[in-house]
Amino acid sequence: MQQTLMYVIIAILTALVAALAGSFVTVIEGGRPTTAFKAGAFTFAGALTLLVVVMDAIGVVGS
């Protein structure tokens, strides 16, 4: 149980790093703050979904 929780926390933190990178790239390219926020939100959702699917495929999370 504790190991599964650790992997979930790592997945969330990884998704947050991806979201921050997506926002940073948007700002560097001259985007507005609202555009950067949207890019970060979409990147976070996509990265978290992908990470959960991969962890489920390797048997870390899920039933």
N, C-alpha and C positions, 0 to 999 in steps of 0.2 A: 504493500500500500504506500509506504513512504517513498519507495523508489519511483512508483508511478507518478506520485505528486511532484517529485523532483523533476521528472521529465516534462510534465505539463507546465511547470513554472519555467523551465528552460525554453520550452516552445513559445510561451507568451513573451518572454524577454527577447527571444530571437525575432519574433514578429514585430515587437516594438522597435528594435534596432532597424529592421527593414523599413518600417514606417518612417522613422526618423531620416533614414537615407533617402527615401522617396521624397519627403518634404524638402530636404536639403537640396536635392537635385533640381526640384521645381523652382526653388528660390534662386539658385545659381543661374538657371536659364531665364530668369527675369519674370517669373510668375508672381502673381499677387499672393498675399497671405491666405486668402480664402481658397485659392487654387492649390496652394501648398498644403492646406489642411485637408482638402478633398483628396489630394494625391496620397497623403499620409494615411487617411482613413481607408482608402481602397487598397493600398499596399498592405496595411495591417490585416484587413479582412482576408485578403488573398493569401498572405503568408501564413496566417494562423490556420486557415483551412487546409492549405497544403501540408503544413507540419503535422496537423492532427491526422490527416489521411495517411501520411507516411508512417507516423508512429503506430497507427492502427494496422497498417500493412505488415510492419515488422513485429507486431504483437505486444507493444509496450502499453498501449491503452486499448480500451474496448472490452467487450465481454468474451 
